[in-house]
Each structure stands twice: as structure tokens, then as C-alpha cells.
Amino acid sequence: MFLSSLRSFYIKIDLTYSIINFHSMSRNGIWAFIVIVVLVVGGIIYFNNRAKNNSTTSNNTTSTNQTFTPPTGSNVVVYTDSGFSPSTLTVAKGTTVIFFNNASDAVRVASDPHPLHNGYPTTGGCVSSTFDACANTAPGSQFDFKFDISGTWGFHNHLNPSEKGTIVVQP
Ligand SMILES: [Cu+2]
């Protein structure tokens, strides 16, 4: 009687111990699982953010190399990094010519000759002729000038006088 109750006591202890042991093992398993989940989710978020930052950086790079859309028409001269295009433009008297800056640097269109700026025969400009932007035209901007006098009028980029062009104004 005593022996059998002792045996059942031991069995109980053994059972309880193995239950605790089993629980603690599965608890470790749960912790390991949680740690793995946290690492995996954290890793995904980290690499996602890195990918996002990389794409933001490349977007910024794209926006620095901004290109503009010059106006089109028979009265447009576009300034590019390689000079004025077309280099000679023929227009009718009274036409307003658009000098559009599609280059990466500023430009200042002015009447030849440099530095007198008195070829186009009007006075009242900042140097002499009114055919003078008198200020830098930033990339993406334009300078407009109305040609009321017929003739062949040379102009240049006052910031880089070797860059030249010609407007032929027909009567
Ligand atoms: Cu000049």
C-alpha cells in the first residue's frame, strides 16, 4: 500500500517534470520563433528602406540633369551647350525672336560687336543698343526681342563672346 502510493507519487513527479520540461522547451521554441520573425521582418524593412533611399537618390540625380522643352516655331533660337541653334535665323520685320536657354549655364544675348553692343541701330540699352538682354538668362528661361529694323544683325553670348549667331530681318 505504501509502496504503491510511493510509486504513484514518483510517476506524478516524473509526469509533472516532463510536462514542465516540455512546456519550457516549447517556450524556447516560441522565443526562437519570435526572434527569427523579428530578425526577418526587421531585415525586410531595413532593405526596403535602403532600396527606397537608393531610388530617391537616383531620382534626385535625374532631377539635377533637368532638361527643358524649348518653344518651337520659326522665331526661336535655342542656346545649347554647343552654341546657338540655328546660328542664322531669317524672320520678317516686326517679328519677336525668342532666345531660349536650353544649356546648363546662363547666357546673355547681346548685339555685336562685343563689347560695344551698338550694331543693332537703336539706343537706350544698358550698354548701347536695345538688342541686349542686359541680364543673364538662366537655363530654362528666355529673352525675347522684337526686330523692327530690317538688316543682318549679328549677336553673341556676352558671357562667352566667341558664341555667335545672326538674325536676318527681311523688309
Ligand atoms: Cu558683349
Backbone and ligand atoms as CSV (ligand in chain L), in Angstrom:
chain,resi,resn,atom,element,x,y,z
A,1,MET,N,N,0.842,-1.200,0.000
A,1,MET,CA,C,0.000,0.000,0.000
A,1,MET,C,C,0.871,1.242,0.000
A,2,PHE,N,N,1.793,1.297,0.883
A,2,PHE,CA,C,2.729,2.422,0.976
A,2,PHE,C,C,3.603,2.495,-0.274
A,3,LEU,N,N,4.042,1.303,-0.706
A,3,LEU,CA,C,4.919,1.219,-1.861
A,3,LEU,C,C,4.210,1.708,-3.133
A,4,SER,N,N,2.972,1.248,-3.242
A,4,SER,CA,C,2.241,1.634,-4.455
A,4,SER,C,C,1.949,3.133,-4.470
A,5,SER,N,N,1.680,3.706,-3.293
A,5,SER,CA,C,1.427,5.167,-3.259
A,5,SER,C,C,2.717,5.928,-3.528
A,6,LEU,N,N,3.850,5.384,-3.067
A,6,LEU,CA,C,5.154,5.994,-3.344
A,6,LEU,C,C,5.439,5.986,-4.854
A,7,ARG,N,N,5.097,4.818,-5.435
A,7,ARG,CA,C,5.345,4.689,-6.882
A,7,ARG,C,C,4.485,5.693,-7.665
A,8,SER,N,N,3.238,5.800,-7.240
A,8,SER,CA,C,2.351,6.724,-7.962
A,8,SER,C,C,2.817,8.176,-7.762
A,9,PHE,N,N,3.404,8.455,-6.584
A,9,PHE,CA,C,3.962,9.776,-6.305
A,9,PHE,C,C,5.122,10.087,-7.259
A,10,TYR,N,N,5.951,9.089,-7.432
A,10,TYR,CA,C,7.111,9.261,-8.335
A,10,TYR,C,C,6.651,9.470,-9.769
A,11,ILE,N,N,5.661,8.669,-10.138
A,11,ILE,CA,C,5.128,8.804,-11.506
A,11,ILE,C,C,4.593,10.222,-11.714
A,12,LYS,N,N,3.871,10.713,-10.668
A,12,LYS,CA,C,3.318,12.072,-10.735
A,12,LYS,C,C,4.440,13.094,-10.943
A,13,ILE,N,N,5.489,12.966,-10.097
A,13,ILE,CA,C,6.621,13.887,-10.192
A,13,ILE,C,C,7.246,13.820,-11.576
A,14,ASP,N,N,7.423,12.584,-12.013
A,14,ASP,CA,C,8.047,12.374,-13.307
A,14,ASP,C,C,7.205,13.021,-14.414
A,15,LEU,N,N,5.899,12.796,-14.318
A,15,LEU,CA,C,4.967,13.347,-15.304
A,15,LEU,C,C,5.008,14.869,-15.271
A,16,THR,N,N,4.920,15.427,-14.042
A,16,THR,CA,C,4.949,16.879,-13.873
A,16,THR,C,C,6.240,17.462,-14.444
A,17,TYR,N,N,7.334,16.791,-14.154
A,17,TYR,CA,C,8.636,17.266,-14.613
A,17,TYR,C,C,8.695,17.289,-16.138
A,18,SER,N,N,8.172,16.168,-16.705
A,18,SER,CA,C,8.243,16.098,-18.166
A,18,SER,C,C,7.306,17.127,-18.808
A,19,ILE,N,N,6.179,17.420,-18.139
A,19,ILE,CA,C,5.262,18.470,-18.654
A,19,ILE,C,C,5.954,19.832,-18.614
A,20,ILE,N,N,6.572,20.122,-17.440
A,20,ILE,CA,C,7.301,21.389,-17.308
A,20,ILE,C,C,8.391,21.478,-18.369
A,21,ASN,N,N,9.106,20.342,-18.478
A,21,ASN,CA,C,10.203,20.297,-19.433
A,21,ASN,C,C,9.695,20.549,-20.856
A,22,PHE,N,N,8.597,19.895,-21.171
A,22,PHE,CA,C,8.004,20.049,-22.493
A,22,PHE,C,C,7.585,21.502,-22.720
A,23,HIS,N,N,6.932,22.082,-21.676
A,23,HIS,CA,C,6.495,23.478,-21.772
A,23,HIS,C,C,7.683,24.409,-21.981
A,24,SER,N,N,8.755,24.188,-21.169
A,24,SER,CA,C,9.897,25.096,-21.280
A,24,SER,C,C,10.566,24.933,-22.637
A,25,MET,N,N,10.538,23.711,-23.170
A,25,MET,CA,C,11.122,23.502,-24.490
A,25,MET,C,C,10.307,24.232,-25.548
A,26,SER,N,N,8.991,24.119,-25.468
A,26,SER,CA,C,8.172,24.774,-26.482
A,26,SER,C,C,8.207,26.290,-26.298
A,27,ARG,N,N,8.394,26.728,-25.036
A,27,ARG,CA,C,8.536,28.158,-24.791
A,27,ARG,C,C,9.813,28.683,-25.469
A,28,ASN,N,N,10.911,27.891,-25.330
A,28,ASN,CA,C,12.154,28.255,-26.021
A,28,ASN,C,C,11.929,28.306,-27.528
A,29,GLY,N,N,11.163,27.315,-27.980
A,29,GLY,CA,C,10.846,27.279,-29.414
A,29,GLY,C,C,10.097,28.525,-29.835
A,30,ILE,N,N,9.122,28.955,-29.018
A,30,ILE,CA,C,8.343,30.166,-29.325
A,30,ILE,C,C,9.258,31.384,-29.353
A,31,TRP,N,N,10.153,31.457,-28.334
A,31,TRP,CA,C,11.088,32.595,-28.293
A,31,TRP,C,C,11.989,32.615,-29.522
A,32,ALA,N,N,12.485,31.427,-29.861
A,32,ALA,CA,C,13.342,31.334,-31.049
A,32,ALA,C,C,12.560,31.789,-32.275
A,33,PHE,N,N,11.306,31.370,-32.366
A,33,PHE,CA,C,10.452,31.742,-33.495
A,33,PHE,C,C,10.258,33.256,-33.548
A,34,ILE,N,N,9.960,33.855,-32.343
A,34,ILE,CA,C,9.751,35.313,-32.279
A,34,ILE,C,C,11.010,36.049,-32.721
A,35,VAL,N,N,12.171,35.577,-32.211
A,35,VAL,CA,C,13.443,36.231,-32.569
A,35,VAL,C,C,13.655,36.166,-34.079
A,36,ILE,N,N,13.389,34.975,-34.645
A,36,ILE,CA,C,13.579,34.809,-36.101
A,36,ILE,C,C,12.640,35.747,-36.865
A,37,VAL,N,N,11.348,35.796,-36.401
A,37,VAL,CA,C,10.370,36.669,-37.074
A,37,VAL,C,C,10.830,38.121,-37.018
A,38,VAL,N,N,11.277,38.558,-35.812
A,38,VAL,CA,C,11.731,39.948,-35.648
A,38,VAL,C,C,12.908,40.229,-36.574
A,39,LEU,N,N,13.860,39.294,-36.631
A,39,LEU,CA,C,15.030,39.489,-37.496
A,39,LEU,C,C,14.621,39.568,-38.962
A,40,VAL,N,N,13.737,38.664,-39.375
A,40,VAL,CA,C,13.324,38.620,-40.784
A,40,VAL,C,C,12.550,39.887,-41.152
A,41,VAL,N,N,11.553,40.250,-40.286
A,41,VAL,CA,C,10.745,41.443,-40.567
A,41,VAL,C,C,11.625,42.689,-40.541
A,42,GLY,N,N,12.497,42.775,-39.521
A,42,GLY,CA,C,13.422,43.908,-39.421
A,42,GLY,C,C,14.310,43.994,-40.644
A,43,GLY,N,N,14.804,42.851,-41.083
A,43,GLY,CA,C,15.662,42.799,-42.265
A,43,GLY,C,C,14.926,43.271,-43.500
A,44,ILE,N,N,13.683,42.829,-43.651
A,44,ILE,CA,C,12.880,43.237,-44.818
A,44,ILE,C,C,12.666,44.743,-44.805
A,45,ILE,N,N,12.289,45.284,-43.620
A,45,ILE,CA,C,12.060,46.735,-43.501
A,45,ILE,C,C,13.345,47.499,-43.809
A,46,TYR,N,N,14.485,47.019,-43.267
A,46,TYR,CA,C,15.772,47.687,-43.468
A,46,TYR,C,C,16.134,47.731,-44.948
A,47,PHE,N,N,16.010,46.581,-45.618
A,47,PHE,CA,C,16.413,46.538,-47.030
A,47,PHE,C,C,15.422,47.293,-47.912
A,48,ASN,N,N,14.135,47.277,-47.503
A,48,ASN,CA,C,13.129,48.077,-48.221
A,48,ASN,C,C,13.484,49.550,-48.161
A,49,ASN,N,N,13.803,50.029,-46.942
A,49,ASN,CA,C,14.160,51.431,-46.765
A,49,ASN,C,C,15.401,51.788,-47.568
A,50,ARG,N,N,16.379,50.848,-47.544
A,50,ARG,CA,C,17.605,51.099,-48.297
A,50,ARG,C,C,17.290,51.214,-49.783
A,51,ALA,N,N,16.427,50.319,-50.266
A,51,ALA,CA,C,16.044,50.359,-51.686
A,51,ALA,C,C,15.332,51.674,-51.994
A,52,LYS,N,N,14.425,52.102,-51.070
A,52,LYS,CA,C,13.696,53.360,-51.251
A,52,LYS,C,C,14.669,54.530,-51.311
A,53,ASN,N,N,15.628,54.554,-50.345
A,53,ASN,CA,C,16.615,55.639,-50.312
A,53,ASN,C,C,17.428,55.666,-51.600
A,54,ASN,N,N,17.807,54.473,-52.072
A,54,ASN,CA,C,18.574,54.401,-53.315
A,54,ASN,C,C,17.783,54.970,-54.472
A,55,SER,N,N,16.480,54.620,-54.534
A,55,SER,CA,C,15.670,55.108,-55.648
A,55,SER,C,C,15.454,56.610,-55.520
A,56,THR,N,N,15.336,57.133,-54.258
A,56,THR,CA,C,15.216,58.574,-54.062
A,56,THR,C,C,16.474,59.268,-54.555
A,57,THR,N,N,17.639,58.695,-54.218
A,57,THR,CA,C,18.908,59.275,-54.652
A,57,THR,C,C,18.980,59.335,-56.170
A,58,SER,N,N,18.593,58.235,-56.824
A,58,SER,CA,C,18.692,58.230,-58.283
A,58,SER,C,C,17.671,59.203,-58.883
A,59,ASN,N,N,16.502,59.379,-58.216
A,59,ASN,CA,C,15.529,60.371,-58.681
A,59,ASN,C,C,16.116,61.765,-58.601
A,60,ASN,N,N,16.819,62.041,-57.474
A,60,ASN,CA,C,17.452,63.346,-57.310
A,60,ASN,C,C,18.477,63.583,-58.402
A,61,THR,N,N,19.251,62.538,-58.705
A,61,THR,CA,C,20.256,62.657,-59.757
A,61,THR,C,C,19.592,63.008,-61.078
A,62,THR,N,N,18.447,62.349,-61.343
A,62,THR,CA,C,17.734,62.616,-62.588
A,62,THR,C,C,17.262,64.060,-62.635
A,63,SER,N,N,16.753,64.565,-61.476
A,63,SER,CA,C,16.193,65.910,-61.495
A,63,SER,C,C,17.273,66.972,-61.600
A,64,THR,N,N,18.528,66.650,-61.191
A,64,THR,CA,C,19.601,67.638,-61.365
A,64,THR,C,C,19.945,67.775,-62.845
A,65,ASN,N,N,19.892,66.670,-63.573
A,65,ASN,CA,C,20.171,66.731,-65.005
A,65,ASN,C,C,18.893,67.102,-65.757
A,66,GLN,N,N,18.275,68.171,-65.290
A,66,GLN,CA,C,16.984,68.587,-65.811
A,66,GLN,C,C,17.124,69.062,-67.256
A,67,THR,N,N,16.208,68.661,-68.092
A,67,THR,CA,C,16.177,69.184,-69.450
A,67,THR,C,C,14.892,69.971,-69.613
A,68,PHE,N,N,14.925,70.954,-70.487
A,68,PHE,CA,C,13.772,71.830,-70.691
A,68,PHE,C,C,13.192,71.553,-72.074
A,69,THR,N,N,11.980,71.991,-72.247
A,69,THR,CA,C,11.352,71.857,-73.547
A,69,THR,C,C,11.305,73.235,-74.188
A,70,PRO,N,N,12.207,73.516,-75.125
A,70,PRO,CA,C,12.214,74.835,-75.748
A,70,PRO,C,C,10.940,75.050,-76.565
A,71,PRO,N,N,10.501,76.296,-76.682
A,71,PRO,CA,C,9.356,76.562,-77.557
A,71,PRO,C,C,9.743,76.256,-79.003
A,72,THR,N,N,8.762,75.866,-79.784
A,72,THR,CA,C,9.048,75.593,-81.200
A,72,THR,C,C,8.433,76.704,-82.041
A,73,GLY,N,N,8.982,76.918,-83.219
A,73,GLY,CA,C,8.465,77.953,-84.115
A,73,GLY,C,C,9.585,78.511,-84.968
A,74,SER,N,N,9.181,79.305,-85.960
A,74,SER,CA,C,10.161,79.861,-86.896
A,74,SER,C,C,10.828,81.109,-86.327
A,75,ASN,N,N,10.503,81.456,-85.089
A,75,ASN,CA,C,11.076,82.653,-84.451
A,75,ASN,C,C,11.877,82.297,-83.201
A,76,VAL,N,N,12.364,81.035,-83.140
A,76,VAL,CA,C,13.048,80.585,-81.926
A,76,VAL,C,C,14.521,80.272,-82.207
A,77,VAL,N,N,15.389,80.840,-81.392
A,77,VAL,CA,C,16.808,80.466,-81.393
A,77,VAL,C,C,17.063,79.803,-80.037
A,78,VAL,N,N,17.601,78.587,-80.063
A,78,VAL,CA,C,17.864,77.856,-78.816
A,78,VAL,C,C,19.359,77.909,-78.520
A,79,TYR,N,N,19.671,78.333,-77.302
A,79,TYR,CA,C,21.066,78.311,-76.861
A,79,TYR,C,C,21.321,76.982,-76.165
A,80,THR,N,N,22.306,76.220,-76.651
A,80,THR,CA,C,22.667,74.936,-76.063
A,80,THR,C,C,24.117,75.004,-75.602
A,81,ASP,N,N,24.586,73.924,-75.025
A,81,ASP,CA,C,25.977,73.884,-74.563
A,81,ASP,C,C,26.964,74.007,-75.723
A,82,SER,N,N,26.487,73.803,-76.954
A,82,SER,CA,C,27.389,73.946,-78.106
A,82,SER,C,C,27.109,75.217,-78.906
A,83,GLY,N,N,26.321,76.137,-78.358
A,83,GLY,CA,C,26.113,77.416,-79.026
A,83,GLY,C,C,24.664,77.646,-79.444
A,84,PHE,N,N,24.477,78.614,-80.359
A,84,PHE,CA,C,23.127,78.998,-80.797
A,84,PHE,C,C,22.679,78.133,-81.964
A,85,SER,N,N,21.398,77.733,-81.927
A,85,SER,CA,C,20.840,76.897,-82.987
A,85,SER,C,C,19.423,77.386,-83.335
A,86,PRO,N,N,19.122,77.757,-84.596
A,86,PRO,CA,C,20.098,77.818,-85.691
A,86,PRO,C,C,21.045,78.989,-85.483
A,87,SER,N,N,22.189,78.929,-86.135
A,87,SER,CA,C,23.141,80.025,-85.964
A,87,SER,C,C,22.717,81.241,-86.791
A,88,THR,N,N,21.948,81.001,-87.843
A,88,THR,CA,C,21.351,82.106,-88.611
A,88,THR,C,C,19.850,81.874,-88.722
A,89,LEU,N,N,19.091,82.874,-88.299
A,89,LEU,CA,C,17.627,82.785,-88.370
A,89,LEU,C,C,17.111,83.953,-89.205
A,90,THR,N,N,16.264,83.652,-90.175
A,90,THR,CA,C,15.687,84.690,-91.026
A,90,THR,C,C,14.221,84.885,-90.637
A,91,VAL,N,N,13.869,86.127,-90.352
A,91,VAL,CA,C,12.492,86.439,-89.938
A,91,VAL,C,C,11.998,87.681,-90.700
A,92,ALA,N,N,10.702,87.890,-90.672
A,92,ALA,CA,C,10.125,89.099,-91.266
A,92,ALA,C,C,10.251,90.242,-90.268
A,93,LYS,N,N,10.307,91.450,-90.804
A,93,LYS,CA,C,10.368,92.644,-89.955
A,93,LYS,C,C,9.167,92.673,-89.005
A,94,GLY,N,N,9.419,93.041,-87.765
A,94,GLY,CA,C,8.348,93.098,-86.776
A,94,GLY,C,C,8.191,91.798,-85.976
A,95,THR,N,N,9.052,90.808,-86.268
A,95,THR,CA,C,8.962,89.519,-85.563
A,95,THR,C,C,9.664,89.605,-84.201
A,96,THR,N,N,9.034,89.029,-83.210
A,96,THR,CA,C,9.686,88.889,-81.905
A,96,THR,C,C,10.416,87.547,-81.877
A,97,VAL,N,N,11.721,87.618,-81.737
A,97,VAL,CA,C,12.529,86.392,-81.696
A,97,VAL,C,C,12.701,85.977,-80.236
A,98,ILE,N,N,12.523,84.668,-80.004
A,98,ILE,CA,C,12.699,84.090,-78.665
A,98,ILE,C,C,14.077,83.443,-78.599
A,99,PHE,N,N,14.895,83.896,-77.676
A,99,PHE,CA,C,16.188,83.264,-77.417
A,99,PHE,C,C,16.006,82.411,-76.160
A,100,PHE,N,N,15.910,81.095,-76.363
A,100,PHE,CA,C,15.632,80.187,-75.242
A,100,PHE,C,C,16.920,79.514,-74.780
A,101,ASN,N,N,17.155,79.553,-73.475
A,101,ASN,CA,C,18.361,78.930,-72.923
A,101,ASN,C,C,18.091,77.474,-72.550
A,102,ASN,N,N,18.590,76.563,-73.373
A,102,ASN,CA,C,18.454,75.128,-73.101
A,102,ASN,C,C,19.807,74.522,-72.736
A,103,ALA,N,N,20.717,75.374,-72.294
A,103,ALA,CA,C,22.064,74.917,-71.911
A,103,ALA,C,C,22.123,74.724,-70.402
A,104,SER,N,N,23.296,74.336,-69.911
A,104,SER,CA,C,23.442,74.126,-68.460
A,104,SER,C,C,23.971,75.387,-67.771
A,105,ASP,N,N,24.351,76.398,-68.561
A,105,ASP,CA,C,24.838,77.659,-67.985
A,105,ASP,C,C,23.996,78.831,-68.479
A,106,ALA,N,N,24.119,79.936,-67.774
A,106,ALA,CA,C,23.402,81.155,-68.157
A,106,ALA,C,C,23.947,81.695,-69.473
A,107,VAL,N,N,23.155,82.531,-70.117
A,107,VAL,CA,C,23.553,83.158,-71.374
A,107,VAL,C,C,23.098,84.613,-71.329
A,108,ARG,N,N,23.819,85.480,-72.028
A,108,ARG,CA,C,23.340,86.863,-72.184
A,108,ARG,C,C,23.487,87.235,-73.654
A,109,VAL,N,N,22.358,87.293,-74.331
A,109,VAL,CA,C,22.346,87.641,-75.748
A,109,VAL,C,C,22.517,89.150,-75.877
A,110,ALA,N,N,23.442,89.569,-76.774
A,110,ALA,CA,C,23.653,90.998,-76.996
A,110,ALA,C,C,24.089,91.238,-78.426
A,111,SER,N,N,23.761,92.411,-78.928
A,111,SER,CA,C,24.125,92.796,-80.286
A,111,SER,C,C,25.643,92.826,-80.443
A,112,ASP,N,N,26.101,92.410,-81.620
A,112,ASP,CA,C,27.513,92.605,-81.970
A,112,ASP,C,C,27.748,94.100,-82.148
A,113,PRO,N,N,28.965,94.633,-82.160
A,113,PRO,CA,C,30.149,93.872,-81.770
A,113,PRO,C,C,30.359,93.904,-80.262
A,114,HIS,N,N,31.035,92.897,-79.758
A,114,HIS,CA,C,31.414,92.852,-78.350
A,114,HIS,C,C,32.688,93.691,-78.187
A,115,PRO,N,N,32.815,94.588,-77.234
A,115,PRO,CA,C,31.861,94.820,-76.140
A,115,PRO,C,C,31.003,96.077,-76.328
A,116,LEU,N,N,31.001,96.633,-77.561
A,116,LEU,CA,C,30.296,97.907,-77.757
A,116,LEU,C,C,28.774,97.744,-77.790
A,117,HIS,N,N,28.302,96.584,-78.321
A,117,HIS,CA,C,26.858,96.291,-78.362
A,117,HIS,C,C,26.075,97.405,-79.063
A,118,ASN,N,N,26.617,97.895,-80.191
A,118,ASN,CA,C,25.934,99.009,-80.870
A,118,ASN,C,C,25.601,98.699,-82.333
A,119,GLY,N,N,25.678,97.405,-82.715
A,119,GLY,CA,C,25.409,97.035,-84.106
A,119,GLY,C,C,23.948,97.225,-84.488
A,120,TYR,N,N,23.051,96.758,-83.691
A,120,TYR,CA,C,21.629,96.963,-83.975
A,120,TYR,C,C,21.303,98.415,-83.629
A,121,PRO,N,N,20.839,99.204,-84.642
A,121,PRO,CA,C,20.832,100.665,-84.534
A,121,PRO,C,C,19.686,101.255,-83.706
A,122,THR,N,N,19.610,100.880,-82.491
A,122,THR,CA,C,18.685,101.547,-81.567
A,122,THR,C,C,19.503,101.896,-80.330
A,123,THR,N,N,19.129,102.935,-79.652
A,123,THR,CA,C,19.879,103.288,-78.452
A,123,THR,C,C,18.951,103.217,-77.242
A,124,GLY,N,N,19.556,103.178,-76.083
A,124,GLY,CA,C,18.783,103.113,-74.846
A,124,GLY,C,C,18.978,101.805,-74.104
A,125,GLY,N,N,19.881,100.932,-74.625
A,125,GLY,CA,C,20.178,99.693,-73.908
A,125,GLY,C,C,21.132,99.955,-72.761
A,126,CYS,N,N,21.447,98.948,-72.018
A,126,CYS,CA,C,22.311,99.119,-70.843
A,126,CYS,C,C,23.744,99.473,-71.242
A,127,VAL,N,N,24.159,99.052,-72.487
A,127,VAL,CA,C,25.486,99.443,-72.985
A,127,VAL,C,C,25.314,100.431,-74.127
A,128,SER,N,N,24.530,100.008,-75.137
A,128,SER,CA,C,24.225,100.905,-76.266
A,128,SER,C,C,22.897,100.494,-76.909
A,129,SER,N,N,22.942,99.441,-77.780
A,129,SER,CA,C,21.735,99.002,-78.477
A,129,SER,C,C,20.711,98.419,-77.492
A,130,THR,N,N,19.440,98.543,-77.871
A,130,THR,CA,C,18.399,97.904,-77.048
A,130,THR,C,C,18.383,96.386,-77.267
A,131,PHE,N,N,19.055,95.928,-78.374
A,131,PHE,CA,C,19.178,94.479,-78.601
A,131,PHE,C,C,20.275,93.949,-77.676
A,132,ASP,N,N,19.915,93.769,-76.427
A,132,ASP,CA,C,20.849,93.336,-75.379
A,132,ASP,C,C,19.992,92.868,-74.194
A,133,ALA,N,N,20.166,91.633,-73.802
A,133,ALA,CA,C,19.373,91.119,-72.675
A,133,ALA,C,C,19.695,91.878,-71.388
A,134,CYS,N,N,20.906,92.432,-71.317
A,134,CYS,CA,C,21.347,93.261,-70.172
A,134,CYS,C,C,21.349,92.516,-68.841
A,135,ALA,N,N,20.988,91.232,-68.869
A,135,ALA,CA,C,20.993,90.412,-67.651
A,135,ALA,C,C,21.178,88.970,-68.098
A,136,ASN,N,N,21.633,88.143,-67.188
A,136,ASN,CA,C,21.809,86.735,-67.534
A,136,ASN,C,C,20.460,86.041,-67.662
A,137,THR,N,N,20.340,85.224,-68.686
A,137,THR,CA,C,19.150,84.397,-68.869
A,137,THR,C,C,19.490,83.004,-68.360
A,138,ALA,N,N,18.803,82.591,-67.323
A,138,ALA,CA,C,19.094,81.306,-66.665
A,138,ALA,C,C,18.656,80.138,-67.555
A,139,PRO,N,N,19.262,78.961,-67.347
A,139,PRO,CA,C,18.786,77.771,-68.071
A,139,PRO,C,C,17.284,77.576,-67.860
A,140,GLY,N,N,16.575,77.299,-68.940
A,140,GLY,CA,C,15.128,77.110,-68.859
A,140,GLY,C,C,14.342,78.396,-69.050
A,141,SER,N,N,15.049,79.515,-69.204
A,141,SER,CA,C,14.368,80.806,-69.393
A,141,SER,C,C,14.648,81.346,-70.789
A,142,GLN,N,N,14.007,82.453,-71.112
A,142,GLN,CA,C,14.178,83.014,-72.446
A,142,GLN,C,C,14.276,84.532,-72.416
A,143,PHE,N,N,14.871,85.075,-73.480
A,143,PHE,CA,C,14.947,86.518,-73.708
A,143,PHE,C,C,14.261,86.771,-75.044
A,144,ASP,N,N,13.307,87.683,-75.043
A,144,ASP,CA,C,12.564,87.994,-76.267
A,144,ASP,C,C,12.998,89.360,-76.791
A,145,PHE,N,N,13.142,89.457,-78.111
A,145,PHE,CA,C,13.453,90.771,-78.692
A,145,PHE,C,C,12.734,90.929,-80.017
A,146,LYS,N,N,12.079,92.108,-80.180
A,146,LYS,CA,C,11.307,92.390,-81.398
A,146,LYS,C,C,12.184,93.167,-82.371
A,147,PHE,N,N,12.327,92.605,-83.586
A,147,PHE,CA,C,13.174,93.238,-84.612
A,147,PHE,C,C,12.305,94.096,-85.536
A,148,ASP,N,N,12.435,95.420,-85.404
A,148,ASP,CA,C,11.656,96.363,-86.209
A,148,ASP,C,C,12.476,96.970,-87.347
A,149,ILE,N,N,13.744,96.643,-87.398
A,149,ILE,CA,C,14.626,97.212,-88.416
A,149,ILE,C,C,15.187,96.078,-89.263
A,150,SER,N,N,14.978,96.211,-90.601
A,150,SER,CA,C,15.489,95.147,-91.474
A,150,SER,C,C,17.000,95.264,-91.643
A,151,GLY,N,N,17.612,94.111,-91.867
A,151,GLY,CA,C,19.067,94.080,-91.999
A,151,GLY,C,C,19.611,92.755,-91.481
A,152,THR,N,N,20.907,92.634,-91.451
A,152,THR,CA,C,21.579,91.427,-90.950
A,152,THR,C,C,22.266,91.796,-89.645
A,153,TRP,N,N,21.787,91.183,-88.584
A,153,TRP,CA,C,22.224,91.597,-87.248
A,153,TRP,C,C,22.928,90.448,-86.523
A,154,GLY,N,N,24.207,90.666,-86.328
A,154,GLY,CA,C,24.974,89.665,-85.579
A,154,GLY,C,C,24.775,89.854,-84.081
A,155,PHE,N,N,24.810,88.761,-83.379
A,155,PHE,CA,C,24.731,88.827,-81.907
A,155,PHE,C,C,25.694,87.807,-81.322
A,156,HIS,N,N,25.900,87.880,-80.036
A,156,HIS,CA,C,26.825,86.958,-79.365
A,156,HIS,C,C,26.350,86.720,-77.932
A,157,ASN,N,N,26.950,85.715,-77.300
A,157,ASN,CA,C,26.734,85.490,-75.877
A,157,ASN,C,C,27.767,86.344,-75.143
A,158,HIS,N,N,27.280,87.369,-74.471
A,158,HIS,CA,C,28.201,88.305,-73.823
A,158,HIS,C,C,29.051,87.614,-72.745
A,159,LEU,N,N,28.564,86.489,-72.207
A,159,LEU,CA,C,29.315,85.748,-71.186
A,159,LEU,C,C,30.392,84.875,-71.822
A,160,ASN,N,N,30.288,84.660,-73.127
A,160,ASN,CA,C,31.260,83.848,-73.865
A,160,ASN,C,C,31.220,84.329,-75.319
A,161,PRO,N,N,31.858,85.495,-75.617
A,161,PRO,CA,C,31.666,86.218,-76.886
A,161,PRO,C,C,32.020,85.427,-78.146
A,162,SER,N,N,32.718,84.292,-78.014
A,162,SER,CA,C,33.014,83.505,-79.220
A,162,SER,C,C,31.773,82.753,-79.705
A,163,GLU,N,N,30.735,82.671,-78.886
A,163,GLU,CA,C,29.486,82.027,-79.309
A,163,GLU,C,C,28.629,83.084,-79.990
A,164,LYS,N,N,28.381,82.852,-81.296
A,164,LYS,CA,C,27.754,83.898,-82.114
A,164,LYS,C,C,26.566,83.367,-82.894
A,165,GLY,N,N,25.749,84.309,-83.364
A,165,GLY,CA,C,24.630,83.979,-84.235
A,165,GLY,C,C,24.235,85.203,-85.043
A,166,THR,N,N,23.318,84.987,-85.990
A,166,THR,CA,C,22.894,86.090,-86.855
A,166,THR,C,C,21.373,86.046,-87.037
A,167,ILE,N,N,20.766,87.224,-86.929
A,167,ILE,CA,C,19.339,87.353,-87.257
A,167,ILE,C,C,19.237,88.182,-88.529
A,168,VAL,N,N,18.633,87.582,-89.563
A,168,VAL,CA,C,18.401,88.309,-90.811
A,168,VAL,C,C,16.943,88.775,-90.785
A,169,VAL,N,N,16.752,90.088,-90.790
A,169,VAL,CA,C,15.402,90.662,-90.747
A,169,VAL,C,C,15.047,91.165,-92.144
A,170,GLN,N,N,14.045,90.516,-92.734
A,170,GLN,CA,C,13.636,90.874,-94.095
A,170,GLN,C,C,12.608,91.996,-94.044
A,171,PRO,N,N,12.661,92.911,-95.020
A,171,PRO,CA,C,11.751,94.041,-95.029
A,171,PRO,C,C,10.290,93.611,-95.276
L,1,CU,CU,CU,29.282,91.530,-75.417
